[in-house]
Amino acid sequence: MLTAISSDKIDISSEKKTEDFAHKFLKKIKSGYIVFLYGEIGVGKTTFVRHLINGFQKENKLRLTEVPSPTFNLCNEYQIKNIKINHYDLFRLKSESEAMSLNLFNGSSNIITLIEWPEIINNNKIKNLIGLNFEYDEDYNNRFLTISSNKKISFLNEFK
């Protein structure tokens, strides 16, 4: 069960704000973390992932790559020097057993794992789990992000 660490919503209404949050987030996240990205279609999950991955590439002076949604191939992998990032999209999967057949958490101590549409996964035993909940306001003009975790991850309080 993820526990909210803050009731504060982070404004990501513009792409620049999403990019700024992704750059702050990448400075704190490391291998072994698993990030669940919740939210409706079009709310900014893949945009956040693109800015996160491109941010890692910039920091390592690498060529920026395209970061598409892995909806059809289920996983896109990015090797950024000694960091491997696996970006999953489970939208088309129907059960937890289908998701687990992807070996989502094997070797996760050396990988940052990003999972869109993680609702089908039982997360009770996942260590180092961070939940990012992307949402629209009532009139769909603004977007916000809240952060949760299944344990206290010290840096998360910096995003309050």
C-alpha positions in Angstrom: 0.0 0.0 0.0 1.4 3.4 -1.0 1.3 6.0 1.6 1.0 9.7 0.7 3.9 11.7 2.0 2.4 15.0 1.3 -1.0 16.3 0.5 0.6 19.1 -1.5 0.0 18.9 -5.2 2.9 19.8 -7.5 1.8 21.9 -10.5 2.8 20.4 -13.8 0.3 22.3 -15.9 2.9 23.4 -18.5 5.5 21.2 -20.2 8.2 23.4 -18.7 6.9 22.7 -15.2 6.9 19.0 -16.0 10.4 19.2 -17.2 11.6 21.1 -14.1 10.1 18.5 -11.8 11.7 15.7 -13.9 15.1 17.3 -13.5 14.7 17.7 -9.8 13.5 14.1 -9.5 16.4 12.7 -11.5 18.9 14.2 -9.2 17.5 12.1 -6.3 16.5 8.8 -7.9 19.0 6.0 -8.3 19.3 2.4 -9.3 16.9 0.1 -7.4 14.0 2.5 -7.4 10.7 1.5 -8.9 8.4 4.3 -10.0 4.7 3.7 -10.6 3.1 6.3 -12.8 -0.7 6.6 -12.3 -3.1 8.8 -14.3 -5.5 9.1 -17.2 -4.4 9.0 -20.8 -2.8 12.3 -21.8 -2.2 13.7 -18.3 1.6 13.8 -18.7 3.1 10.4 -17.6 5.1 9.8 -20.8 6.1 13.4 -21.1 7.5 13.2 -17.6 9.4 10.0 -18.5 10.8 11.7 -21.6 12.1 14.6 -19.6 13.5 12.3 -17.0 15.4 10.1 -19.5 16.6 13.0 -21.6 17.7 14.7 -18.4 19.9 11.7 -17.5 21.3 11.8 -21.1 22.1 15.5 -20.8 23.8 15.1 -17.5 26.0 12.3 -19.0 26.7 14.3 -22.2 24.9 11.8 -24.4 22.9 12.3 -27.5 19.2 12.8 -26.6 17.0 10.0 -27.9 13.4 9.8 -28.7 11.4 8.5 -25.7 8.1 7.1 -27.1 5.4 5.4 -25.1 6.1 1.6 -24.9 2.4 0.9 -25.3 2.8 -1.6 -28.1 6.2 -3.2 -27.2 5.5 -3.0 -23.5 9.1 -2.0 -22.5 11.7 0.5 -23.8 15.2 0.2 -22.3 17.7 3.0 -22.0 21.3 2.5 -21.1 22.8 5.7 -19.8 26.4 4.9 -18.9 26.1 2.9 -15.7 22.3 3.5 -15.3 19.8 1.3 -17.0 16.2 2.6 -17.2 13.3 0.3 -18.1 10.2 2.1 -19.1 7.1 -0.2 -19.1 3.5 0.5 -20.2 1.1 -2.1 -18.9 -2.1 -0.5 -20.4 -2.8 -3.5 -22.7 -2.3 -6.2 -20.0 -5.2 -7.8 -18.3 -3.7 -9.5 -15.2 -0.9 -9.4 -12.8 0.5 -12.7 -14.1 0.9 -11.1 -17.6 2.8 -8.3 -16.0 5.0 -10.6 -13.9 5.9 -12.6 -17.1 7.8 -9.4 -18.2 10.2 -9.9 -15.2 9.5 -6.4 -14.1 11.5 -6.6 -10.9 14.4 -9.0 -11.8 17.7 -7.3 -11.3 16.0 -4.1 -10.1 18.9 -3.2 -7.8 20.8 -2.2 -11.0 17.9 -0.6 -12.8 15.5 2.3 -12.5 12.1 0.9 -13.3 9.3 3.2 -14.5 5.9 1.6 -14.9 2.9 3.3 -16.5 -0.5 1.8 -15.7 0.7 -0.3 -12.7 -2.8 -0.8 -11.2 -2.8 -4.6 -11.9 0.4 -5.1 -9.8 0.2 -6.0 -6.1 2.8 -3.6 -4.7 2.8 -4.8 -1.1 6.3 -6.4 -1.3 8.0 -4.0 -3.6 10.9 -2.1 -2.0 11.9 1.4 -2.9 8.6 2.1 -4.6 7.6 5.6 -5.4 4.1 6.4 -6.8 3.6 9.5 -9.0 -0.1 10.3 -9.4 -0.8 12.6 -12.3 -4.2 14.3 -12.4 -6.2 17.0 -14.1 -8.2 19.6 -12.2 -12.0 19.7 -12.6 -12.0 21.6 -15.8 -9.0 19.8 -17.4 -7.0 23.1 -17.7 -4.3 22.3 -15.2 -2.4 19.2 -14.2 -1.0 18.2 -10.9 1.2 15.5 -9.4 1.2 14.0 -6.0 3.9 11.7 -4.6 3.5 8.6 -2.5 5.7 5.8 -1.2 5.4 2.4 0.5 8.2 3.4 2.9 9.9 6.6 3.9 12.3 7.6 1.2 14.0 10.6 2.7 14.3 12.8 -0.4 10.6 12.8 -1.2 10.0 15.5 1.5 12.0 17.9 -0.6 9.1 18.0 -3.1 6.6 19.3 -0.7 
